[in-house]
Amino acid sequence: MAPNRPSAVKLSTYECGEEPIGSPWIRFNTRFYVIALIFLVFDVEVLFLFPWAVNLSRMGLFAWIDMAVFITILVVGLAYVWGRGDLDWVRPKGSERGAAAGK
C-alpha cells in the first residue's frame, strides 16, 4: 500500500556522511559474532562473581561449593570452545563447520 519510489540516493548505503565505496552486500566473517558472543557470555558470568566475593565472609561453606561448581562449568565451557577452535581468529582450511556436509 505504501508508495515505492526507489532512487539512487535512497538505495545508497549511509556511511556517516562519506560516499559509499563498493557494494553494501559484502560478506562479513562470522568470527566477529562468535567471538563477541563468547565474550559476552563470560563477561556476564563474571558479574556473578563480584557480589559473591563481596559477601563471601557471610555466606560460609555453601557459597564456596556453589561457586566452585559455577567456575567448573565456566572452565568446561571455555575448554569446549577452545577445543573446537572457536577462539582461533583464523581457522585452517577445511575445518569450518558444515564443510563436509556441503560436499
LUMTISE-521854 format. One record per residue (C-alpha): residue number from 1; residue in three letters; z, x, y. Coordinates in Angstrom, 2 decimals. Layout:
// residues N
NODE  seq  type  zz  xx  yy
NODE  NUM  ala  Z  X  Y
...
***
This chain:
// residues 103
NODE  seq  type  zz  xx  yy
NODE  1  met  0.00  0.00  0.00
NODE  2  ala  0.58  2.94  2.34
NODE  3  pro  -2.39  4.37  4.20
NODE  4  asn  -3.79  7.54  2.66
NODE  5  arg  -5.48  9.78  5.22
NODE  6  pro  -5.28  13.36  3.94
NODE  7  ser  -6.35  16.14  6.26
NODE  8  ala  -6.31  19.93  6.11
NODE  9  val  -3.18  20.06  8.27
NODE  10  lys  -1.29  17.50  6.14
NODE  11  leu  -2.24  19.23  2.90
NODE  12  ser  -1.33  22.75  4.06
NODE  13  thr  1.86  24.47  2.98
NODE  14  tyr  4.53  24.87  5.63
NODE  15  glu  5.76  28.47  5.77
NODE  16  cys  8.23  28.46  8.68
NODE  17  gly  5.51  28.43  11.31
NODE  18  glu  3.37  31.07  9.59
NODE  19  glu  -0.16  30.46  8.45
NODE  20  pro  -0.14  29.97  4.68
NODE  21  ile  -1.95  32.59  2.64
NODE  22  gly  -3.26  31.70  -0.80
NODE  23  ser  -2.67  28.64  -2.92
NODE  24  pro  0.64  26.76  -2.83
NODE  25  trp  0.34  26.17  -6.59
NODE  26  ile  1.41  29.61  -7.75
NODE  27  arg  3.46  30.06  -10.90
NODE  28  phe  6.97  31.38  -10.42
NODE  29  asn  8.69  33.36  -13.09
NODE  30  thr  11.28  31.13  -14.78
NODE  31  arg  13.58  34.16  -14.99
NODE  32  phe  14.72  33.33  -11.43
NODE  33  tyr  16.01  29.95  -12.56
NODE  34  val  17.56  31.13  -15.82
NODE  35  ile  19.50  33.94  -14.17
NODE  36  ala  20.58  31.63  -11.32
NODE  37  leu  21.87  29.04  -13.80
NODE  38  ile  23.74  31.65  -15.82
NODE  39  phe  25.27  33.00  -12.62
NODE  40  leu  26.36  29.52  -11.55
NODE  41  val  27.94  28.77  -14.93
NODE  42  phe  30.01  31.93  -14.91
NODE  43  asp  30.78  31.66  -11.20
NODE  44  val  32.15  28.12  -11.55
NODE  45  glu  34.20  29.16  -14.54
NODE  46  val  35.82  31.93  -12.51
NODE  47  leu  37.09  29.17  -10.21
NODE  48  phe  39.29  28.03  -13.10
NODE  49  leu  40.83  31.49  -13.38
NODE  50  phe  42.20  31.63  -9.81
NODE  51  pro  44.64  28.67  -9.98
NODE  52  trp  45.70  29.83  -13.42
NODE  53  ala  46.52  33.30  -12.11
NODE  54  val  48.43  31.92  -9.12
NODE  55  asn  50.62  29.61  -11.24
NODE  56  leu  50.91  31.84  -14.29
NODE  57  ser  54.62  32.60  -13.92
NODE  58  arg  55.49  28.88  -14.03
NODE  59  met  53.23  27.87  -16.92
NODE  60  gly  54.52  30.02  -19.77
NODE  61  leu  53.04  30.96  -23.13
NODE  62  phe  50.85  27.86  -23.48
NODE  63  ala  48.90  28.89  -20.37
NODE  64  trp  48.29  32.36  -21.84
NODE  65  ile  46.97  30.90  -25.08
NODE  66  asp  44.88  28.29  -23.28
NODE  67  met  43.29  30.88  -21.01
NODE  68  ala  42.73  33.27  -23.93
NODE  69  val  40.71  30.54  -25.67
NODE  70  phe  38.81  29.83  -22.44
NODE  71  ile  37.97  33.50  -21.85
NODE  72  thr  36.96  33.88  -25.51
NODE  73  ile  34.48  31.04  -25.06
NODE  74  leu  33.14  32.75  -21.92
NODE  75  val  32.74  36.07  -23.75
NODE  76  val  30.96  34.38  -26.67
NODE  77  gly  28.62  32.65  -24.18
NODE  78  leu  27.94  35.92  -22.39
NODE  79  ala  27.27  37.70  -25.69
NODE  80  tyr  24.89  34.89  -26.68
NODE  81  val  22.75  35.05  -23.52
NODE  82  trp  22.87  38.84  -23.57
NODE  83  gly  21.81  38.94  -27.22
NODE  84  arg  18.91  36.58  -26.60
NODE  85  gly  17.72  38.81  -23.76
NODE  86  asp  18.20  36.18  -21.08
NODE  87  leu  19.89  38.72  -18.82
NODE  88  asp  16.95  41.13  -19.01
NODE  89  trp  14.77  40.80  -15.95
NODE  90  val  11.59  41.81  -17.78
NODE  91  arg  11.08  40.83  -21.40
NODE  92  pro  8.85  42.77  -23.76
NODE  93  lys  5.54  41.09  -24.62
NODE  94  gly  5.74  38.59  -27.47
NODE  95  ser  9.45  37.86  -27.12
NODE  96  glu  9.07  34.75  -24.97
NODE  97  arg  10.50  31.55  -26.40
NODE  98  gly  7.77  29.40  -27.84
NODE  99  ala  5.25  32.26  -28.05
NODE  100  ala  4.97  31.85  -31.83
NODE  101  ala  4.69  28.06  -31.54
NODE  102  gly  1.70  28.35  -29.20
NODE  103  lys  -0.38  30.35  -31.70
***
